[in-house]
Amino acid sequence: MAENLGFSRRTRARDDVFFDNLAKERSVAKACFAAGYSRAAIYRYRDSDVNFARRWNAAVERAAKIAAEAGRAARQRLLEERTPL
């Protein structure tokens, strides 16, 4: 029997945690840790489950949008700091 190394079975709630963290942190490793999944497991899920792969892609797209918005906000703050009153 295989040893359980602290990783539990896949659930919808844990998938949600994984995808939320993937979008926020932009790190597969951090998202896996937050959800309690191994990296090997999530890559298997992505390769074998079309819905999981779609949610993964959506999370990556959300991460890109979050990063782009943060960049725009930072540029705007810099412009405001440089603009004399």
C-alpha positions in Angstrom: 0.0 0.0 0.0 1.3 3.4 -0.9 2.3 5.8 1.9 0.1 8.9 2.2 2.6 11.8 2.3 0.0 14.4 3.5 -1.8 14.6 0.1 -5.5 13.9 0.1 -8.0 13.0 -2.5 -9.1 15.4 -5.1 -12.3 17.4 -4.3 -14.1 20.3 -5.9 -13.3 22.5 -2.9 -9.6 21.7 -3.1 -9.6 22.3 -6.9 -11.2 25.7 -6.1 -8.4 26.5 -3.7 -5.8 25.4 -6.2 -7.2 27.6 -9.0 -7.7 30.6 -6.8 -4.1 30.4 -5.6 -2.8 29.8 -9.1 -4.5 33.0 -10.3 -3.3 35.1 -7.3 0.2 33.7 -6.8 1.0 32.7 -10.4 2.9 29.7 -8.9 1.9 26.1 -9.4 4.0 25.1 -6.4 2.3 27.6 -4.1 -1.1 26.7 -5.4 -0.4 23.0 -4.9 0.8 23.6 -1.3 -2.4 25.7 -0.5 -4.7 23.0 -1.9 -2.7 20.0 -0.5 -2.0 18.6 -4.0 1.3 17.3 -5.2 2.7 18.8 -8.4 2.7 15.4 -10.1 -1.0 14.9 -9.3 -2.1 18.3 -10.7 -0.3 17.8 -13.9 -2.0 14.3 -14.2 -5.3 16.0 -13.5 -4.6 18.6 -16.2 -3.6 16.0 -18.8 -6.5 13.7 -18.1 -9.4 16.0 -17.3 -10.5 18.5 -19.9 -12.5 20.6 -17.4 -9.5 20.8 -15.0 -7.4 21.9 -18.0 -9.9 24.6 -18.9 -10.0 25.9 -15.3 -6.2 25.9 -15.3 -6.1 28.0 -18.4 -8.7 30.4 -17.0 -6.7 30.8 -13.8 -3.6 31.6 -15.8 -5.5 34.2 -17.8 -6.9 35.7 -14.6 -3.3 35.9 -13.3 -2.2 37.7 -16.4 -5.0 40.2 -16.0 -4.2 40.8 -12.4 -0.5 41.3 -13.2 -1.4 43.7 -16.1 -3.7 45.7 -13.8 -1.1 45.9 -11.1 1.4 47.2 -13.7 -1.0 49.8 -15.0 -1.7 51.0 -11.4 2.0 51.2 -10.6 2.6 53.2 -13.8 -0.2 55.5 -12.9 1.2 56.1 -9.4 4.6 57.0 -10.9 3.0 59.4 -13.3 1.1 61.1 -10.5 4.2 61.4 -8.4 6.1 63.1 -11.3 3.3 65.5 -12.3 3.7 68.8 -10.5 0.6 70.4 -9.0 
